[in-house]
Amino acid sequence: MGGRVPGWVRARVGTDGRGVKAADAAGIDDVGFLRTLIDWSAQRYGTLPDRTVVAGSSNGAFMAHRLALQASDQVAVLAAVAGGMPATWRDFEPTHAVSALLIHGTADKLAPIDGGHSRHRGPNGELRGGRMLSLRETTERWRAVDRCPAGPGEPYVTEFSSRTTAKGGVGGSRVAAWTVLGGGHTWPGASVLPEWSEPTTQEFDAAKEICRFAQTLLIPADARRL
């Protein structure tokens, strides 16, 4: 990318925004921790603290959504695989636009593409919240946050997937929703594990596509301010 490079944060399980983890009950400030990590990387390695790329899958995707919302001044690009935006954060108003690449499989049984509640239940089997928005709802929310123009977006369809990209958001931000036909709760392009029953597409490599998506969207915070 030339010159100084963006910081990268790989979101892991933690206070991922759904309120169903032990870390939530313990009051762990994972967003504060990741903010500090971004600043530390900038000081130590000269990365760009306002042009971080945050990527995650499953619980990591939920955490990536939360970090992008709460630390939008530092996160320029969000990539979420197999995980929609936690519903509890739907109305949160970030201060800056964040470009988003949202990848989800139609056969995902653990985090369905149509959204749903966490599998964590109460003592009597009751739902404990933790609802995840569908891919459609998540896409609409990020388009609204970034103030992308109304319209269907630019489509790209293959035999195994379909992608729609909305461009023209604040500061040049964009939102892409990538539906993997028959894809499960997996990372596209990853090796297939024999003990994992969820189907994995080999049509594309999610890591490479995230890098390709982010390359032109490392927009300074001043230009992304809402």
PyMOL commands that set and color helices and strands:
alter all, ss='L'
color gray80, all
select helices_A, chain A and resi 22-25+30-45+59-70+87-89+135-146+170-172+206-215+221-224
alter helices_A, ss='H'
color red, helices_A
select strands_A, chain A and resi 6-10+48-57+75-81+99-105+154-157+161-166+175-180
alter strands_A, ss='S'
color yellow, strands_A
deselect
rebuild
show_as cartoon
